[in-house]
Amino acid sequence: MEENTQLSPRRVNLILVALGMFTFMSTLDASIVNIALPVMANDLSIPMNQATWSVSIYLITISGLLTLFGNLGDQLGKIRVFKWGTYIFTLGSLLAGINLGLGFLLLARVVQAVGASMTMSNSFGISTSVAPANMRARAMATIAMFVSLGSIAGPAVGGLILSILKWPFIFWINVPLGLITIVLGEFIFPKTNRTKELLTIDWIGTIIFFMMIAIFFGGINVAQEQGFTAILPIVSYILSIILLISFIKWEQRTSKPLIDLSIFKEKMFTLSVITSFLVFASGFFINVLLPFYLENLRQIKPGVAGMYMMSYPLAMLIGTPIAGVIADRFDREYVTFFALTGITLGMSGWLFMTDQSPLYFVAMLSAWTGFSTSFFNSPNNAITMSNAPKSQLGVAGAINALARNVGMISGTTIVTTTLYISMSKQMGHQVTTYPVGHPTVFVNGLHFAMFFGMFLVLIAWSLTGYRLILRLHNKN
């Protein structure tokens, strides 16, 4: 367990920077590879659909292991598990850049993902533990800023790296940053006392949960190639539901569960996790569609397109510290509600985008959405962690991170599916890429897909409104 000594604000800020640096790298590596896939496929002499597994296996492994390492963080100490995660992730990053074929790359990505899941699952728990109550929203804001920057900035950062260096450097850039964070952590993290309690791991629950995640998202990957009504995807959906039911029943029976499901009885916690999932899913609509819009439709070079795409994460970088201060001084419920109103307005702007829209308007719209999102993430994360039992901060942080990762995967799936369905219907045959020579078809598809993204945000907006009413009712 971590020592409960009162830390100075300066030391708390240094801890948050160390946590944030690694959180940024681990979330960045979920999306940075996308833009390098064509180059990697050519260099590795493999088909594009095989190269995409380097992205999928990373996200699947992280999502499948988050709750395990969150649970271990509660038992062994969140800082200890986080530190081991930094070592493993840095090693995996070094290995991933070595070109020894697809098999070795996938193995390296698994190593990366194991380390990433150890850091992701405990970063929110550590920041909640070390930050005093009057700094908690700012602490959440700092971590949320790095999470969001890493999640959204991947294609832009990847494009800039590829314009100068070869693809291995999208992984190797993590190595010096990882070593700096490791050294920094040795000096600033509080000492961790070894627990005297016997370590217990719910291996059956862990295996069932991992299989459920792997089969479900593996099925989605296959569905994007074969169609969502093909036999293999349908079988994967059915198996995933069976495994989910089995997992819930097992967790209710076992004395030391992987996830104490009673945590979801706290309505404020559950609503906060759901809204986080919806916002991250909707955020990936822009992340996926913007490269198509800028590079294919507007014929902008990748390096320049990357600069336009940076408007979203840069706005978040500016907005997040401001949001943290405001959330510490004012009611967090109101801040999240107004932030979601801003995101909704930003998403609605894409419904009017055409192939003739001024590029400065594209940048401004992305920046507005990013700025609004920063005002949602900080207070919502603070609400989430504040409503979790202190004994389950590791698991709560893992669930929060899982909602984020599942949101990213789900958002990518929904936006590509809705885009391709719309374009296929217009073209009269199946379309699974940009329809060269048919700009109107893509623009209509973009509008159709972004409507679904806005719908997800409206659901989050409604849930936050309900959460606000619920909180006011409990006060009375």
MITI-957012 format. One record per residue (C-alpha): residue number from 1; x, y, z; residue in one letter. Coordinates in Angstrom, 2 decimals. Layout:
<nodes>
NODE  nr       X       Y       Z rest
NODE NUM       X       Y       Z    a
...
</nodes>
This chain:
<nodes>
NODE  nr       X       Y       Z rest
NODE   1    0.00    0.00    0.00    m
NODE   2    1.09    3.62   -0.59    e
NODE   3    2.05    5.72    2.38    e
NODE   4   -0.64    8.25    3.30    n
NODE   5    1.75   11.13    4.01    t
NODE   6    0.68   14.63    3.00    q
NODE   7    2.68   15.60   -0.08    l
NODE   8    3.60   19.14   -1.07    s
NODE   9    1.73   20.65   -4.07    p
NODE  10    5.04   20.74   -6.01    r
NODE  11    5.64   17.03   -5.48    r
NODE  12    2.02   16.22   -6.36    v
NODE  13    2.45   18.13   -9.63    n
NODE  14    5.67   16.26  -10.44    l
NODE  15    3.92   12.93   -9.77    i
NODE  16    1.08   13.98  -12.07    l
NODE  17    3.58   14.86  -14.81    v
NODE  18    5.25   11.45  -14.51    a
NODE  19    1.86    9.70  -14.57    l
NODE  20    0.75   11.88  -17.48    g
NODE  21    3.83   11.25  -19.62    m
NODE  22    3.34    7.51  -19.50    f
NODE  23   -0.41    7.77  -19.88    t
NODE  24    0.17    9.87  -23.00    f
NODE  25    2.54    7.33  -24.53    m
NODE  26    0.36    4.31  -23.80    s
NODE  27   -2.80    5.93  -25.19    t
NODE  28   -0.92    7.44  -28.15    l
NODE  29    0.24    3.98  -29.22    d
NODE  30   -3.38    2.89  -29.60    a
NODE  31   -3.88    5.27  -32.54    s
NODE  32   -0.46    6.39  -33.82    i
NODE  33    0.03    3.15  -35.78    v
NODE  34   -3.07    3.74  -37.96    n
NODE  35   -1.41    6.32  -40.17    i
NODE  36    1.69    4.13  -40.60    a
NODE  37   -0.18    0.95  -41.62    l
NODE  38    0.31    1.35  -45.41    p
NODE  39    4.06    1.93  -44.95    v
NODE  40    4.39   -0.94  -42.47    m
NODE  41    2.44   -3.33  -44.71    a
NODE  42    4.72   -2.51  -47.64    n
NODE  43    7.91   -2.76  -45.57    d
NODE  44    6.85   -6.05  -43.95    l
NODE  45    5.52   -7.42  -47.29    s
NODE  46    2.10   -8.26  -45.84    i
NODE  47   -1.51   -7.40  -46.83    p
NODE  48   -3.09   -4.34  -45.23    m
NODE  49   -5.68   -6.43  -43.33    n
NODE  50   -2.85   -8.32  -41.58    q
NODE  51   -1.06   -5.08  -40.66    a
NODE  52   -4.20   -3.80  -38.91    t
NODE  53   -3.83   -6.57  -36.33    w
NODE  54   -0.90   -4.61  -34.86    s
NODE  55   -3.51   -2.05  -33.77    v
NODE  56   -6.22   -4.52  -32.75    s
NODE  57   -4.00   -6.81  -30.68    i
NODE  58   -2.75   -3.81  -28.68    y
NODE  59   -6.25   -2.56  -27.83    l
NODE  60   -7.62   -6.05  -27.16    i
NODE  61   -4.77   -6.97  -24.79    t
NODE  62   -5.05   -3.69  -22.87    i
NODE  63   -8.84   -3.95  -22.54    s
NODE  64   -8.64   -7.59  -21.44    g
NODE  65   -6.05   -6.95  -18.69    l
NODE  66   -7.05   -3.55  -17.25    l
NODE  67   -9.28   -4.94  -14.51    t
NODE  68   -6.67   -7.56  -13.50    l
NODE  69   -3.96   -4.95  -12.96    f
NODE  70   -6.41   -2.57  -11.31    g
NODE  71   -7.21   -5.35   -8.85    n
NODE  72   -3.51   -6.06   -8.30    l
NODE  73   -2.93   -2.35   -7.74    g
NODE  74   -5.44   -2.38   -4.88    d
NODE  75   -3.64   -5.37   -3.33    q
NODE  76    0.07   -4.79   -4.06    l
NODE  77    0.09   -1.02   -4.30    g
NODE  78   -0.88    1.07   -7.30    k
NODE  79    2.54    2.71   -7.57    i
NODE  80    4.36   -0.63   -7.59    r
NODE  81    2.18   -1.99  -10.40    v
NODE  82    2.50    1.30  -12.31    f
NODE  83    6.31    1.19  -12.08    k
NODE  84    6.50   -2.36  -13.40    w
NODE  85    4.22   -1.27  -16.22    g
NODE  86    6.67    1.47  -17.22    t
NODE  87    9.51   -1.06  -17.49    y
NODE  88    7.49   -3.50  -19.57    i
NODE  89    6.01   -0.85  -21.89    f
NODE  90    9.42    0.70  -22.59    t
NODE  91   10.85   -2.75  -23.40    l
NODE  92    7.89   -3.50  -25.69    g
NODE  93    8.40   -0.16  -27.49    s
NODE  94   12.05   -1.02  -28.14    l
NODE  95   11.12   -4.45  -29.52    l
NODE  96    8.22   -3.15  -31.68    a
NODE  97   10.57   -1.05  -33.82    g
NODE  98   12.79   -4.03  -34.73    i
NODE  99   11.73   -5.32  -38.15    n
NODE 100   11.70   -9.11  -37.74    l
NODE 101    8.35   -9.76  -39.42    g
NODE 102    4.68   -9.56  -38.48    l
NODE 103    4.85  -12.28  -35.80    g
NODE 104    7.58  -10.48  -33.87    f
NODE 105    5.76   -7.14  -34.23    l
NODE 106    2.55   -8.62  -32.79    l
NODE 107    4.50  -10.17  -29.89    l
NODE 108    6.13   -6.81  -29.18    a
NODE 109    2.75   -5.09  -29.29    r
NODE 110    1.43   -7.58  -26.71    v
NODE 111    4.40   -6.76  -24.44    v
NODE 112    3.66   -3.05  -24.93    q
NODE 113   -0.01   -3.61  -24.15    a
NODE 114    0.72   -5.52  -20.92    v
NODE 115    2.83   -2.59  -19.69    g
NODE 116    0.26   -0.04  -20.89    a
NODE 117   -2.58   -1.81  -19.08    s
NODE 118   -0.55   -1.79  -15.83    m
NODE 119   -0.02    1.98  -16.06    t
NODE 120   -3.48    2.90  -17.39    m
NODE 121   -5.35    0.95  -14.73    s
NODE 122   -3.57    2.65  -11.84    n
NODE 123   -2.87    6.23  -12.98    s
NODE 124   -6.26    7.59  -11.87    f
NODE 125   -6.06    5.70   -8.57    g
NODE 126   -2.59    7.11   -7.84    i
NODE 127   -3.61   10.68   -8.70    s
NODE 128   -6.70   10.36   -6.48    t
NODE 129   -4.56    9.05   -3.60    s
NODE 130   -1.77   11.64   -3.75    v
NODE 131   -3.82   14.76   -4.50    a
NODE 132   -5.59   16.55   -1.62    p
NODE 133   -9.33   17.19   -2.02    a
NODE 134   -8.87   20.80   -3.14    n
NODE 135   -6.57   19.67   -5.99    m
NODE 136   -8.45   16.55   -7.06    r
NODE 137  -10.19   17.96  -10.12    a
NODE 138   -6.92   19.53  -11.29    r
NODE 139   -5.18   16.18  -10.76    a
NODE 140   -7.87   14.44  -12.79    m
NODE 141   -7.56   17.23  -15.36    a
NODE 142   -3.85   16.62  -15.78    t
NODE 143   -4.26   12.88  -16.34    i
NODE 144   -7.32   13.44  -18.53    a
NODE 145   -5.34   15.91  -20.63    m
NODE 146   -2.62   13.36  -21.34    f
NODE 147   -5.20   10.62  -21.95    v
NODE 148   -7.12   12.73  -24.44    s
NODE 149   -4.01   14.07  -26.14    l
NODE 150   -2.65   10.55  -26.57    g
NODE 151   -5.98    9.23  -27.85    s
NODE 152   -6.63   11.99  -30.37    i
NODE 153   -3.12   13.10  -31.40    a
NODE 154   -1.99    9.70  -32.75    g
NODE 155   -2.55   10.29  -36.49    p
NODE 156   -1.17   13.84  -36.34    a
NODE 157    1.98   12.89  -34.39    v
NODE 158    2.42    9.75  -36.51    g
NODE 159    2.16   11.79  -39.70    g
NODE 160    4.81   14.23  -38.49    l
NODE 161    7.19   11.41  -37.49    i
NODE 162    6.72    9.59  -40.81    l
NODE 163    7.43   12.79  -42.75    s
NODE 164   10.94   12.80  -41.23    i
NODE 165   11.77    9.26  -40.07    l
NODE 166   10.92    5.61  -40.81    k
NODE 167    8.03    3.75  -39.16    w
NODE 168   10.04    2.07  -36.33    p
NODE 169   10.49    5.51  -34.78    f
NODE 170    6.77    5.74  -33.95    i
NODE 171    7.63    3.07  -31.34    f
NODE 172   11.23    4.03  -30.54    w
NODE 173   10.24    7.59  -29.58    i
NODE 174    8.72    6.01  -26.45    n
NODE 175   12.06    4.59  -25.27    v
NODE 176   13.86    7.82  -24.21    p
NODE 177   10.60    9.26  -22.85    l
NODE 178    9.99    6.03  -20.94    g
NODE 179   13.48    6.04  -19.42    l
NODE 180   13.07    9.68  -18.32    i
NODE 181    9.75    8.81  -16.66    t
NODE 182   11.24    5.74  -14.95    i
NODE 183   14.13    7.78  -13.49    v
NODE 184   11.77   10.60  -12.48    l
NODE 185    9.42    8.12  -10.81    g
NODE 186   12.21    6.66   -8.66    e
NODE 187   12.73   10.07   -7.02    f
NODE 188    9.21   11.47   -6.73    i
NODE 189    6.79    8.57   -6.16    f
NODE 190    5.91    7.89   -2.49    p
NODE 191    7.42    4.75   -1.03    k
NODE 192    5.22    1.68   -1.17    t
NODE 193    4.85   -0.64    1.82    n
NODE 194    4.46   -4.32    1.10    r
NODE 195    1.02   -5.63    2.03    t
NODE 196    0.90   -8.34    4.68    k
NODE 197   -2.28   -9.80    3.27    e
NODE 198   -2.12  -12.85    1.03    l
NODE 199   -2.34  -11.98   -2.67    l
NODE 200   -5.49  -13.38   -4.27    t
NODE 201   -6.12  -13.45   -8.00    i
NODE 202   -9.43  -14.40   -9.54    d
NODE 203   -7.88  -16.43  -12.37    w
NODE 204  -11.18  -17.87  -13.60    i
NODE 205  -12.78  -14.42  -13.75    g
NODE 206   -9.67  -13.00  -15.46    t
NODE 207   -9.67  -15.72  -18.15    i
NODE 208  -13.43  -15.40  -18.82    i
NODE 209  -13.16  -11.60  -19.03    f
NODE 210  -10.15  -11.67  -21.35    f
NODE 211  -11.79  -14.24  -23.63    m
NODE 212  -14.96  -12.13  -23.78    m
NODE 213  -13.01   -9.01  -24.80    i
NODE 214  -10.79  -10.85  -27.31    a
NODE 215  -13.66  -12.73  -28.98    i
NODE 216  -15.94   -9.69  -29.18    f
NODE 217  -13.42   -7.25  -30.62    f
NODE 218  -11.77   -9.92  -32.73    g
NODE 219  -15.22  -10.57  -34.19    g
NODE 220  -15.69   -6.86  -34.92    i
NODE 221  -12.35   -6.82  -36.76    n
NODE 222  -13.40   -9.76  -38.90    v
NODE 223  -16.85   -8.19  -39.44    a
NODE 224  -15.28   -5.10  -40.99    q
NODE 225  -13.80   -7.36  -43.67    e
NODE 226  -16.54   -9.98  -44.08    q
NODE 227  -19.63   -8.02  -43.05    g
NODE 228  -21.46   -7.89  -39.72    f
NODE 229  -23.94  -10.59  -40.76    t
NODE 230  -21.28  -13.14  -41.74    a
NODE 231  -21.17  -16.43  -39.80    i
NODE 232  -17.91  -15.84  -37.91    l
NODE 233  -18.85  -12.37  -36.52    p
NODE 234  -22.32  -13.62  -35.47    i
NODE 235  -20.76  -16.58  -33.65    v
NODE 236  -18.35  -14.19  -31.89    s
NODE 237  -21.25  -11.97  -30.72    y
NODE 238  -23.14  -14.97  -29.31    i
NODE 239  -20.03  -16.32  -27.55    l
NODE 240  -19.31  -12.86  -26.11    s
NODE 241  -22.80  -12.63  -24.61    i
NODE 242  -22.49  -16.12  -23.11    i
NODE 243  -19.08  -15.21  -21.63    l
NODE 244  -20.47  -11.93  -20.23    l
NODE 245  -23.30  -13.75  -18.47    i
NODE 246  -20.83  -16.37  -17.19    s
NODE 247  -18.50  -13.64  -15.93    f
NODE 248  -21.28  -11.85  -14.01    i
NODE 249  -22.49  -15.09  -12.42    k
NODE 250  -18.95  -16.13  -11.44    w
NODE 251  -18.13  -12.74   -9.94    e
NODE 252  -21.29  -12.88   -7.83    q
NODE 253  -20.33  -16.36   -6.54    r
NODE 254  -16.62  -16.08   -5.83    t
NODE 255  -15.36  -14.69   -2.51    s
NODE 256  -12.50  -12.66   -4.07    k
NODE 257  -13.86  -11.37   -7.40    p
NODE 258  -11.84   -9.66  -10.12    l
NODE 259  -14.44   -6.86  -10.08    i
NODE 260  -16.66   -6.32   -7.07    d
NODE 261  -19.86   -5.67   -9.03    l
NODE 262  -21.34   -3.80   -6.09    s
NODE 263  -19.30   -0.81   -7.29    i
NODE 264  -21.91   -0.34  -10.03    f
NODE 265  -24.66    0.12   -7.43    k
NODE 266  -23.30    3.63   -6.95    e
NODE 267  -25.36    5.46   -9.57    k
NODE 268  -23.06    8.47   -9.82    m
NODE 269  -20.07    6.23  -10.56    f
NODE 270  -21.93    4.14  -13.14    t
NODE 271  -23.43    7.13  -14.95    l
NODE 272  -20.00    8.81  -15.08    s
NODE 273  -18.40    5.71  -16.62    v
NODE 274  -21.14    5.41  -19.25    i
NODE 275  -20.88    9.07  -20.24    t
NODE 276  -17.09    8.74  -20.50    s
NODE 277  -17.55    5.78  -22.86    f
NODE 278  -19.96    7.74  -25.05    l
NODE 279  -17.76   10.85  -25.26    v
NODE 280  -14.64    8.87  -26.18    f
NODE 281  -16.60    6.91  -28.79    a
NODE 282  -17.91   10.13  -30.36    s
NODE 283  -14.44   11.72  -30.25    g
NODE 284  -13.08    8.97  -32.49    f
NODE 285  -15.59    9.92  -35.19    f
NODE 286  -13.52   13.04  -35.83    i
NODE 287  -10.26   11.12  -35.38    n
NODE 288  -11.21    8.62  -38.11    v
NODE 289  -13.02   10.92  -40.57    l
NODE 290  -10.65   13.88  -40.56    l
NODE 291   -7.74   12.10  -42.35    p
NODE 292  -10.21   10.97  -45.08    f
NODE 293  -11.58   14.49  -45.37    y
NODE 294   -8.24   16.30  -45.48    l
NODE 295   -6.04   13.85  -47.41    e
NODE 296   -8.51   12.16  -49.79    n
NODE 297  -11.25   14.74  -50.33    l
NODE 298   -9.21   17.97  -50.08    r
NODE 299   -5.97   16.42  -51.44    q
NODE 300   -3.78   17.84  -48.64    i
NODE 301   -0.36   16.28  -48.00    k
NODE 302   -0.10   14.10  -44.82    p
NODE 303    2.32   16.49  -43.08    g
NODE 304    0.01   19.51  -43.64    v
NODE 305   -3.06   17.43  -42.76    a
NODE 306   -1.32   16.48  -39.51    g
NODE 307   -0.97   20.18  -38.66    m
NODE 308   -4.70   20.77  -39.18    y
NODE 309   -5.50   17.68  -37.10    m
NODE 310   -3.39   19.05  -34.24    m
NODE 311   -6.02   21.77  -33.65    s
NODE 312   -8.13   19.26  -31.65    y
NODE 313   -5.41   18.07  -29.21    p
NODE 314   -3.88   21.55  -28.93    l
NODE 315   -7.26   22.97  -27.90    a
NODE 316   -7.50   20.20  -25.29    m
NODE 317   -4.00   21.02  -24.08    l
NODE 318   -5.06   24.65  -23.54    i
NODE 319   -8.50   23.85  -22.12    g
NODE 320   -7.69   21.02  -19.68    t
NODE 321   -5.75   22.99  -17.00    p
NODE 322   -8.37   25.75  -17.16    i
NODE 323  -11.11   23.11  -16.81    a
NODE 324   -9.33   21.60  -13.79    g
NODE 325   -9.22   24.93  -11.95    v
NODE 326  -12.86   25.72  -12.78    i
NODE 327  -13.99   22.23  -11.72    a
NODE 328  -12.26   22.68   -8.34    d
NODE 329  -13.95   26.04   -7.77    r
NODE 330  -17.42   25.43   -9.19    f
NODE 331  -19.93   22.58   -9.25    d
NODE 332  -18.48   19.76  -11.38    r
NODE 333  -21.92   18.60  -12.47    e
NODE 334  -22.68   21.95  -14.10    y
NODE 335  -19.26   22.08  -15.76    v
NODE 336  -19.72   18.65  -17.39    t
NODE 337  -23.26   19.52  -18.49    f
NODE 338  -22.19   22.75  -20.20    f
NODE 339  -19.16   20.98  -21.71    a
NODE 340  -21.40   18.36  -23.33    l
NODE 341  -23.58   21.16  -24.71    t
NODE 342  -20.43   22.56  -26.36    g
NODE 343  -19.44   19.14  -27.76    i
NODE 344  -22.95   18.70  -29.21    t
NODE 345  -22.72   22.06  -30.98    l
NODE 346  -19.26   21.16  -32.28    g
NODE 347  -20.43   17.78  -33.63    m
NODE 348  -23.45   19.40  -35.29    s
NODE 349  -21.12   21.69  -37.26    g
NODE 350  -19.81   18.69  -39.19    w
NODE 351  -23.28   18.14  -40.63    l
NODE 352  -22.75   21.29  -42.72    f
NODE 353  -19.21   20.46  -43.90    m
NODE 354  -18.69   20.21  -47.68    t
NODE 355  -15.76   19.79  -50.07    d
NODE 356  -15.66   23.59  -50.40    q
NODE 357  -15.65   24.50  -46.70    s
NODE 358  -12.80   26.84  -45.69    p
NODE 359  -10.00   24.87  -44.07    l
NODE 360   -9.76   27.41  -41.24    y
NODE 361  -13.38   26.50  -40.41    f
NODE 362  -12.36   22.82  -40.20    v
NODE 363   -9.55   23.73  -37.79    a
NODE 364  -11.82   26.01  -35.73    m
NODE 365  -14.55   23.37  -35.49    l
NODE 366  -12.04   20.72  -34.38    s
NODE 367  -10.55   23.13  -31.84    a
NODE 368  -14.01   24.01  -30.44    w
NODE 369  -14.86   20.32  -30.00    t
NODE 370  -11.49   19.59  -28.40    g
NODE 371  -11.80   22.57  -26.03    f
NODE 372  -15.33   21.51  -25.01    s
NODE 373  -14.17   17.90  -24.50    t
NODE 374  -11.43   19.06  -22.13    s
NODE 375  -14.10   20.68  -19.94    f
NODE 376  -15.98   17.37  -19.82    f
NODE 377  -13.12   14.95  -19.08    n
NODE 378  -11.60   16.66  -16.04    s
NODE 379  -14.71   17.04  -13.82    p
NODE 380  -16.25   13.78  -15.04    n
NODE 381  -13.14   11.81  -14.04    n
NODE 382  -13.14   13.56  -10.66    a
NODE 383  -16.82   12.63  -10.16    i
NODE 384  -16.09    9.03  -11.20    t
NODE 385  -13.20    8.49   -8.80    m
NODE 386  -14.78   10.47   -5.93    s
NODE 387  -17.78    8.14   -5.98    n
NODE 388  -15.69    4.94   -5.87    a
NODE 389  -14.89    3.18   -2.55    p
NODE 390  -11.34    3.98   -1.36    k
NODE 391  -10.55    0.27   -1.17    s
NODE 392  -11.41   -0.11   -4.86    q
NODE 393   -9.68    2.92   -6.41    l
NODE 394   -7.49    0.65   -8.54    g
NODE 395  -10.46   -1.26   -9.92    v
NODE 396  -12.43    1.99  -10.36    a
NODE 397   -9.54    3.49  -12.33    g
NODE 398   -9.32    0.30  -14.41    a
NODE 399  -13.06    0.41  -15.18    i
NODE 400  -12.71    4.08  -16.15    n
NODE 401   -9.79    3.23  -18.45    a
NODE 402  -11.69    0.23  -19.85    l
NODE 403  -14.67    2.46  -20.70    a
NODE 404  -12.25    4.76  -22.50    r
NODE 405  -10.62    1.96  -24.51    n
NODE 406  -13.90    0.26  -25.36    v
NODE 407  -15.19    3.70  -26.38    g
NODE 408  -12.25    4.17  -28.76    m
NODE 409  -12.74    0.74  -30.34    i
NODE 410  -16.52    1.15  -30.51    s
NODE 411  -16.26    4.66  -31.94    g
NODE 412  -13.88    3.48  -34.68    t
NODE 413  -16.21    0.58  -35.51    t
NODE 414  -19.41    2.65  -35.56    i
NODE 415  -17.97    5.50  -37.64    v
NODE 416  -16.39    3.23  -40.28    t
NODE 417  -19.51    1.05  -40.45    t
NODE 418  -21.94    3.97  -40.82    t
NODE 419  -19.64    5.69  -43.35    l
NODE 420  -19.28    2.58  -45.53    y
NODE 421  -22.99    1.70  -45.29    i
NODE 422  -23.93    5.18  -46.52    s
NODE 423  -21.38    5.19  -49.34    m
NODE 424  -22.26    1.62  -50.39    s
NODE 425  -25.96    2.52  -50.59    k
NODE 426  -25.18    5.54  -52.76    q
NODE 427  -22.78    3.66  -55.05    m
NODE 428  -24.96    0.56  -55.42    g
NODE 429  -22.20   -1.83  -54.37    h
NODE 430  -20.07   -2.52  -51.29    q
NODE 431  -17.56    0.26  -50.54    v
NODE 432  -14.84   -0.18  -47.90    t
NODE 433  -12.50    2.70  -48.77    t
NODE 434  -12.59    6.27  -50.04    y
NODE 435  -14.67    6.46  -53.27    p
NODE 436  -12.17    8.08  -55.63    v
NODE 437  -13.89   10.43  -58.11    g
NODE 438  -17.10   10.65  -56.05    h
NODE 439  -16.63   13.50  -53.54    p
NODE 440  -20.37   13.97  -52.98    t
NODE 441  -20.71   10.32  -51.97    v
NODE 442  -18.05   10.76  -49.27    f
NODE 443  -19.51   14.06  -48.01    v
NODE 444  -22.97   12.47  -47.67    n
NODE 445  -21.38    9.52  -45.87    g
NODE 446  -19.53   11.90  -43.54    l
NODE 447  -22.80   13.67  -42.66    h
NODE 448  -24.52   10.32  -42.04    f
NODE 449  -21.71    9.08  -39.79    a
NODE 450  -21.39   12.34  -37.85    m
NODE 451  -25.13   12.31  -37.17    f
NODE 452  -24.57    9.07  -35.23    f
NODE 453  -21.64   10.66  -33.40    g
NODE 454  -23.83   13.58  -32.37    m
NODE 455  -26.51   11.12  -31.24    f
NODE 456  -23.99    9.45  -28.87    l
NODE 457  -23.13   12.85  -27.38    v
NODE 458  -26.83   13.67  -26.92    l
NODE 459  -27.25   10.44  -24.94    i
NODE 460  -24.28   11.46  -22.75    a
NODE 461  -25.82   14.94  -22.39    w
NODE 462  -29.14   13.41  -21.24    s
NODE 463  -27.41   11.09  -18.74    l
NODE 464  -25.43   14.00  -17.31    t
NODE 465  -28.64   15.99  -16.97    g
NODE 466  -30.18   13.04  -15.11    y
NODE 467  -27.07   12.78  -12.91    r
NODE 468  -27.40   16.48  -12.07    l
NODE 469  -31.08   16.06  -11.16    i
NODE 470  -30.22   12.98   -9.09    l
NODE 471  -27.54   14.88   -7.17    r
NODE 472  -29.86   17.83   -6.50    l
NODE 473  -32.59   15.44   -5.34    h
NODE 474  -30.17   13.68   -2.93    n
NODE 475  -29.16   17.08   -1.50    k
NODE 476  -32.78   17.83   -0.67    n
</nodes>
